[in-house]
Amino acid sequence: MKKIFALSLCVLLLLTGFCSCKGKKDVENLTCHEAVEIIAKAYGPDYSPNVAIPDEVLSSDFGLNLAEMESYYGEMPQIGLSCDRIVVVKAAKGEADTIEKRFEEAKEQFEKNSIEYSNGQKIGTAVILSEGDFVCFFMLGADYGGEDVGEGSSREINFYEKQQQIGIDAWNSIFYNE
């Protein structure tokens, strides 16, 4: 009897440990602006966007349609040719896949136009994430300063992938307990 009790207790403790580690957070009241702030904070001084992206730019650069969104917020640098951008959308019911597709198309367009930017490799590592009705697009972080800048070296691409991972980790922290 004691062995069964001890075994049951061990199983219960194990299950409790699994359930509490990676549980989902309640994000019912999360705003898109708050999500952007959390990601921005993760980048610290390497976060360069400093103005809200105007609606007309969200439409022209990202193909976003107001009817497909419940709410949204994005930021970009006010001055300069930096490609840094972030947009978080809470999609209207059933529209998350549409928003994700629009972000994929925008990424392709940014890549085609990357000649405008001195950090085109960062564009190639742009990230699109979704969780429920929330969809996020970003290309953020420090700029690569190596001698082979702009050449698409594995060091440069690896650098930008690590920069984007900062945002991925911050995004995940919004929705999941660690």
C-alpha positions in Angstrom: 0.0 0.0 0.0 2.8 2.4 0.9 4.5 1.6 -2.4 1.4 2.4 -4.4 0.9 5.7 -2.4 4.6 6.7 -3.0 4.3 5.8 -6.7 1.1 7.8 -7.0 2.7 10.8 -5.3 5.7 10.6 -7.6 3.5 10.5 -10.7 1.4 13.5 -9.4 4.6 15.5 -8.7 5.9 14.7 -12.2 2.6 15.7 -13.9 2.6 18.9 -11.8 6.1 19.7 -13.0 5.3 19.2 -16.6 2.1 21.2 -16.5 3.7 24.2 -14.8 6.8 24.5 -17.0 5.5 25.5 -20.4 1.9 26.4 -19.7 0.2 29.1 -21.8 -0.4 32.5 -20.4 -3.7 34.3 -20.4 -3.4 37.0 -23.0 -7.0 37.9 -23.3 -6.3 41.6 -22.5 -2.9 41.8 -24.3 -2.7 44.8 -26.7 -0.6 44.8 -29.8 1.2 47.9 -28.4 2.1 46.0 -25.2 3.5 43.1 -27.3 5.7 45.5 -29.3 6.9 47.1 -26.0 7.9 43.7 -24.6 9.9 42.8 -27.7 11.5 46.3 -27.8 12.6 46.0 -24.2 14.3 42.6 -25.0 16.5 44.4 -27.6 17.4 47.2 -25.3 19.7 49.8 -27.0 19.7 47.7 -30.2 16.1 48.5 -30.8 16.0 51.4 -33.4 12.3 51.8 -34.3 11.0 55.0 -32.7 7.8 56.0 -34.4 4.5 54.3 -35.0 4.0 53.0 -38.6 1.3 55.0 -40.2 -1.8 53.2 -41.5 -0.9 54.0 -45.1 2.5 52.3 -44.7 0.9 49.3 -43.1 -1.3 49.1 -46.1 1.3 49.8 -48.8 4.3 47.9 -47.3 2.5 45.0 -45.6 -0.7 44.8 -47.6 -2.8 44.9 -44.4 -6.5 45.5 -44.6 -8.3 47.1 -41.7 -11.2 44.7 -42.1 -8.9 41.7 -41.4 -7.6 43.1 -38.1 -9.1 43.6 -34.7 -6.2 45.7 -33.6 -2.6 46.4 -34.7 0.5 48.3 -33.9 3.9 48.7 -35.6 7.0 50.8 -35.3 9.9 51.8 -37.6 12.8 54.2 -37.4 11.8 57.8 -38.1 15.0 58.7 -40.0 17.4 56.7 -42.1 17.4 53.7 -44.4 17.3 51.1 -41.6 15.1 48.2 -42.5 14.1 47.6 -38.8 10.4 47.1 -38.5 7.9 45.4 -36.2 4.2 44.9 -36.6 1.9 43.0 -34.3 -1.7 42.3 -35.4 -4.6 40.8 -33.5 -6.4 39.4 -36.5 -10.2 39.5 -36.8 -11.8 36.1 -36.2 -10.5 33.6 -38.8 -8.1 36.0 -40.5 -4.8 35.1 -38.8 -3.7 32.9 -41.8 -4.5 35.8 -44.1 -2.3 38.2 -42.1 0.5 35.7 -42.0 0.3 35.3 -45.8 0.4 39.1 -46.2 3.5 39.3 -44.0 5.2 36.6 -46.1 4.4 38.6 -49.2 5.8 41.8 -47.6 9.0 39.9 -46.6 9.5 38.9 -50.2 8.9 42.5 -51.4 11.4 43.8 -48.8 13.9 41.2 -50.0 13.4 42.3 -53.7 13.9 45.9 -52.6 16.8 45.3 -50.3 19.1 47.3 -52.5 17.7 50.3 -50.7 19.1 49.1 -47.4 22.7 48.7 -46.2 21.6 45.7 -44.2 19.8 43.5 -46.7 20.9 40.3 -44.9 18.8 41.4 -41.9 15.8 41.4 -44.3 16.5 37.8 -45.2 16.2 36.8 -41.6 12.9 38.7 -40.9 10.6 36.7 -38.7 6.9 36.0 -38.9 5.3 34.4 -35.8 1.7 33.6 -34.8 0.0 32.6 -31.7 -3.8 32.3 -31.8 -5.1 35.5 -33.4 -1.8 37.4 -32.8 0.6 37.6 -35.8 3.9 39.4 -35.7 6.4 40.5 -38.3 9.8 41.8 -37.4 13.4 42.4 -38.5 15.2 44.0 -35.6 18.4 44.2 -33.7 22.0 45.4 -34.0 23.6 45.8 -37.3 26.4 43.6 -38.4 29.7 45.4 -38.3 32.1 42.8 -39.8 34.5 43.4 -42.7 32.3 41.2 -44.9 29.1 43.3 -44.4 26.6 43.0 -47.2 28.3 40.0 -48.7 25.9 37.4 -47.3 28.7 35.6 -45.4 27.7 32.8 -43.1 29.0 35.0 -40.2 26.8 37.9 -41.2 23.7 35.7 -41.6 24.4 33.9 -38.3 24.7 37.2 -36.6 21.3 38.4 -37.9 19.7 35.0 -37.0 20.9 35.5 -33.4 19.5 39.0 -33.4 16.1 37.7 -34.6 16.2 35.0 -31.9 16.1 37.8 -29.3 12.7 38.8 -30.6 11.5 35.2 -31.0 12.3 34.5 -27.3 10.5 37.7 -26.2 7.5 36.8 -28.3 7.4 33.3 -26.7 7.7 34.9 -23.3 4.5 36.8 -23.9 2.5 33.6 -24.5 4.2 30.9 -22.5 5.5 30.4 -19.0 9.1 29.5 -18.9 
